[in-house]
Amino acid sequence: MSDSTVTEEETAKAAAAIAAIERGRLLFAQECEFVMGVRTEADLPLAELPEVAFAGRSNVGKSSLLNALTNRNTLARTSNTPGRTREVNFFRLGGQLMLVDLPGYGYAKAGKEEIARWNKLIEDYLRGRSNLRRVCLLIDARRGIGAPDRKVMELLDKAAVVYQIILTKVDKEKAGALAKIQATAALEVGRHGAAYPDIMVTSSAKKTGLAEVRAACAALAETTSAETTSAETNVTEEQ
């Protein structure tokens, strides 16, 4: 393969990556509105739009990430009001994608009944949700993947739902420590059949990685269920 051919391929990939980032920017520039919060399977809305769900431990920075992605300061505040913190919350993004905010898990005061309720609610949501394109599993970069996260990963494996690890708060870790956390997380991901292999790194405070998450969501919004894996693989390769 000649140098000119390599250059052309690299140029094409760079152009495709820029286009993917722009599609993500345009999608998340649209209106994002709170639709509803549900506590039971019976209350789940009709599966009309592609869905990308966000899960993570309490205080992982999920609300901050959702607000940063949508360029809003108060979007996720709705789901943090009393009575909605243990619900599955749905946000419609521009009539093209539904962002789903799953209840936080793993907080110290959670009892067995609370954990059982959370598991049932999530299992009810995951079961047969054909329009669910991906679960973004948020991991605090300062902690890495812990026991509560592994339980959720096992739950997602069992439900055969594709999920992707997103490290949050990466600005609070030094580069060397972050690299080790990424390497450890990559090994963990390799043990789970439903885990998407690429790990994203983000900082809501510094806006790190937001464009890439938006681009991935935009690609997922454009795919059918059968196309999801191949489409996002292409986006990742382009980036």
C-alpha positions as CSV (number, residue, x, y, z in Angstrom):
1,M,0.0,0.0,0.0
2,S,1.5,3.3,-1.1
3,D,2.0,6.3,1.2
4,S,-0.6,8.3,-0.9
5,T,-3.2,5.5,-0.4
6,V,-2.6,5.6,3.4
7,T,-2.9,9.3,3.4
8,E,-6.2,9.2,1.5
9,E,-7.6,6.6,3.9
10,E,-6.5,8.7,6.9
11,T,-8.1,11.8,5.3
12,A,-11.3,9.9,4.7
13,K,-11.4,8.6,8.3
14,A,-10.8,12.1,9.6
15,A,-13.5,13.6,7.5
16,A,-15.9,10.8,8.6
17,A,-15.1,11.4,12.3
18,I,-15.7,15.2,11.9
19,A,-19.1,14.4,10.2
20,A,-20.0,12.1,13.1
21,I,-19.1,14.7,15.7
22,E,-21.2,17.2,13.8
23,R,-24.2,14.9,13.7
24,G,-23.9,14.5,17.4
25,R,-23.7,18.2,18.0
26,L,-26.8,18.8,15.9
27,L,-28.8,16.1,17.6
28,F,-28.0,17.4,21.1
29,A,-28.6,21.0,20.1
30,Q,-32.3,20.2,19.7
31,E,-34.9,20.5,22.4
32,C,-34.7,17.9,25.2
33,E,-37.7,17.6,27.3
34,F,-38.7,15.4,30.3
35,V,-41.4,13.0,29.3
36,M,-42.1,10.9,32.3
37,G,-40.8,8.9,35.3
38,V,-42.0,5.3,35.9
39,R,-41.7,2.9,38.8
40,T,-43.3,-0.2,37.2
41,E,-43.2,-2.1,33.9
42,A,-46.9,-1.3,33.3
43,D,-46.1,2.5,33.3
44,L,-43.3,2.2,30.7
45,P,-44.0,4.4,27.6
46,L,-44.5,2.9,24.2
47,A,-41.2,2.0,22.4
48,E,-41.5,4.6,19.7
49,L,-38.0,6.1,19.6
50,P,-34.5,4.6,19.8
51,E,-33.4,4.7,23.4
52,V,-29.9,5.1,25.0
53,A,-30.0,4.5,28.8
54,F,-27.5,5.9,31.4
55,A,-26.8,3.9,34.5
56,G,-24.3,4.2,37.3
57,R,-23.7,4.3,41.0
58,S,-25.1,7.2,43.1
59,N,-22.8,10.3,42.8
60,V,-21.1,8.9,39.7
61,G,-21.9,12.2,37.9
62,K,-24.8,10.9,35.8
63,S,-26.9,14.1,36.2
64,S,-23.9,16.3,35.4
65,L,-23.1,14.3,32.3
66,L,-26.7,14.4,31.0
67,N,-26.8,18.2,31.6
68,A,-23.4,18.7,29.9
69,L,-24.4,16.5,26.9
70,T,-27.6,18.5,26.4
71,N,-25.9,21.9,27.2
72,R,-28.5,22.5,29.9
73,N,-28.0,23.1,33.6
74,T,-31.3,21.8,34.9
75,L,-32.3,18.9,32.6
76,A,-31.5,16.2,35.1
77,R,-32.7,18.2,38.1
78,T,-36.2,17.0,37.3
79,S,-35.2,13.4,38.0
80,N,-33.6,14.5,41.2
81,T,-36.7,16.0,42.8
82,P,-38.3,14.1,45.7
83,G,-40.3,11.1,44.5
84,R,-38.5,10.7,41.2
85,T,-35.1,9.6,42.4
86,R,-36.0,5.9,42.2
87,E,-37.7,6.0,38.9
88,V,-36.7,5.3,35.3
89,N,-36.8,8.8,33.7
90,F,-37.4,9.5,30.0
91,F,-36.2,12.5,28.1
92,R,-37.1,13.1,24.5
93,L,-34.3,14.6,22.4
94,G,-35.5,16.4,19.3
95,G,-38.0,13.7,18.4
96,Q,-35.1,11.4,17.3
97,L,-33.9,9.8,20.5
98,M,-35.0,9.0,24.0
99,L,-32.4,9.4,26.8
100,V,-33.2,7.2,29.7
101,D,-32.0,8.0,33.2
102,L,-31.9,4.8,35.3
103,P,-31.9,5.0,39.1
104,G,-28.5,5.3,40.8
105,Y,-27.3,2.2,42.6
106,G,-24.8,1.2,45.3
107,Y,-25.3,3.9,47.8
108,A,-24.3,3.0,51.3
109,K,-27.8,3.3,53.0
110,A,-29.6,1.1,50.4
111,G,-31.2,-1.9,52.1
112,K,-32.0,-5.3,50.6
113,E,-35.5,-4.3,49.7
114,E,-34.3,-1.1,48.0
115,I,-31.8,-3.1,46.0
116,A,-34.4,-5.7,45.1
117,R,-36.8,-3.0,43.9
118,W,-34.1,-1.4,41.8
119,N,-33.2,-4.7,40.2
120,K,-36.8,-5.5,39.4
121,L,-37.4,-2.1,37.9
122,I,-34.3,-2.4,35.7
123,E,-35.1,-5.9,34.7
124,D,-38.6,-4.9,33.8
125,Y,-37.2,-2.1,31.7
126,L,-34.6,-4.2,29.9
127,R,-36.9,-7.1,29.2
128,G,-38.1,-7.0,25.6
129,R,-37.2,-3.3,25.1
130,S,-36.4,-3.8,21.4
131,N,-35.8,-0.1,20.8
132,L,-33.0,0.1,23.5
133,R,-29.8,0.6,21.5
134,R,-27.3,0.8,24.3
135,V,-26.8,1.2,28.1
136,C,-24.0,3.7,29.0
137,L,-22.6,2.4,32.3
138,L,-20.9,5.3,34.1
139,I,-17.9,4.5,36.3
140,D,-16.2,7.1,38.5
141,A,-12.6,7.2,37.2
142,R,-11.4,7.7,40.8
143,R,-12.9,4.4,41.9
144,G,-12.8,2.1,38.9
145,I,-15.2,-0.8,38.4
146,G,-16.4,-2.0,41.8
147,A,-18.5,-4.9,43.1
148,P,-21.9,-3.0,42.6
149,D,-20.9,-2.2,39.0
150,R,-20.0,-5.9,38.3
151,K,-23.4,-6.9,39.5
152,V,-25.0,-4.5,37.0
153,M,-22.7,-5.8,34.3
154,E,-23.8,-9.3,35.0
155,L,-27.5,-8.2,34.9
156,L,-26.9,-6.7,31.5
157,D,-25.1,-9.7,30.3
158,K,-28.0,-11.9,31.4
159,A,-30.4,-9.6,29.6
160,A,-28.2,-9.6,26.5
161,V,-28.2,-5.8,26.4
162,V,-25.2,-4.2,24.9
163,Y,-23.6,-1.7,27.2
164,Q,-20.6,0.6,27.1
165,I,-18.4,1.8,30.0
166,I,-18.0,5.6,30.3
167,L,-15.5,6.8,32.8
168,T,-16.6,10.1,34.5
169,K,-14.7,12.8,36.4
170,V,-11.4,12.0,34.6
171,D,-10.2,15.5,35.3
172,K,-9.8,14.5,39.0
173,E,-7.2,11.8,38.2
174,K,-3.6,12.2,37.1
175,A,-2.8,10.8,33.6
176,G,-0.8,7.9,35.0
177,A,-3.5,6.7,37.4
178,L,-6.1,7.2,34.7
179,A,-4.2,5.0,32.3
180,K,-4.1,2.2,34.8
181,I,-7.8,2.5,35.5
182,Q,-8.5,2.3,31.8
183,A,-6.3,-0.7,31.4
184,T,-8.0,-2.5,34.4
185,A,-11.4,-1.6,33.1
186,A,-10.5,-2.9,29.6
187,L,-9.6,-6.3,31.1
188,E,-12.9,-6.4,33.0
189,V,-14.9,-5.5,29.9
190,G,-13.2,-8.3,28.1
191,R,-14.8,-10.8,30.5
192,H,-18.3,-9.7,29.7
193,G,-20.0,-10.8,26.5
194,A,-22.5,-7.9,26.3
195,A,-19.9,-5.2,27.0
196,Y,-18.9,-3.0,24.1
197,P,-15.1,-3.1,23.9
198,D,-14.3,0.6,23.6
199,I,-14.2,2.7,26.8
200,M,-15.1,6.4,26.7
201,V,-13.5,9.0,29.1
202,T,-15.4,12.1,30.1
203,S,-15.3,15.1,32.3
204,S,-18.5,17.1,32.6
205,A,-16.6,20.0,34.3
206,K,-13.9,20.2,31.5
207,K,-16.2,19.0,28.7
208,T,-13.8,16.2,27.9
209,G,-15.3,13.4,25.7
210,L,-18.7,14.9,25.4
211,A,-18.5,15.3,21.6
212,E,-17.6,11.6,21.3
213,V,-20.6,10.5,23.5
214,R,-22.9,12.7,21.4
215,A,-21.6,11.2,18.2
216,A,-22.1,7.7,19.4
217,C,-25.6,8.5,20.5
218,A,-26.4,10.1,17.1
219,A,-25.2,7.0,15.4
220,L,-27.3,4.8,17.6
221,A,-30.3,7.0,16.9
222,E,-30.0,6.4,13.2
223,T,-29.8,2.6,13.4
224,T,-32.2,-0.2,13.6
225,S,-31.7,-2.8,16.4
226,A,-29.9,-5.2,14.0
227,E,-27.6,-2.4,12.7
228,T,-26.6,-1.1,16.1
229,T,-23.3,-3.0,16.6
230,S,-21.9,-2.5,13.2
231,A,-22.9,1.2,13.0
232,E,-21.2,2.1,16.2
233,T,-18.2,0.1,15.4
234,N,-17.8,2.3,12.3
235,V,-18.1,5.4,14.3
236,T,-15.5,4.2,16.8
237,E,-13.1,3.3,14.0
238,E,-13.6,6.7,12.5
239,Q,-12.7,8.5,15.7
